[in-house]
Amino acid sequence: MNSFRTLLKSLVRLLSAEKVKYAILGGIAVSLYGEPRFTDDVDVNILLEKARISAFLNKAKKFGLMPRFAGTGKLAWKTGVIPMLFRKSKVSGRADLIIAENVLEFNAIKRA
């Protein structure tokens, strides 16, 4: 199983367990629906209340996902971006979770 598939499965399990709606973005989505291109991370737009960021980060560890650096929670509050690392068995990767903040993002997640 490739690393992106393993990472995506863990992300989907986490988001489903936390009842967080989402839409896959970036290179992964483009590769599925258009021309394949190189990407080294998974970008996901999510519906998450900022008050839940800390609890979400704690629960993410159970799925092999952890904050990319010590200040990730503060960065997420300020910018709406949650940079994550993934490590499970011998598989590793990166994901950027982007908290939806506007009508376009909300609608995209609703359609996903």
LINMOVEN-V75430 format. One line per field, one symbol per residue. phi: phi as a letter, one per 30 degrees, with the letter a starting at -180 (. if undefined). burial: # if it has 9 or more other C-alpha atoms within 8 Angstrom, else .. A space follows every 10 residues. Layout:
phi: ???
burial: ???
This chain:
phi: .ddddddddd dddddddchc dabdbieddd ddcbdebdbc bccbdbcbdd dceddddddd edcicbedae ceddedddci ccdbcbbahc cbabbcccdd bbeddddddd dd
burial: ..#..###.# #.####...# #####.#### #......... .#######.. ..#..##.## #.#####... .##.###..# #######... ########## ....##.##. ..
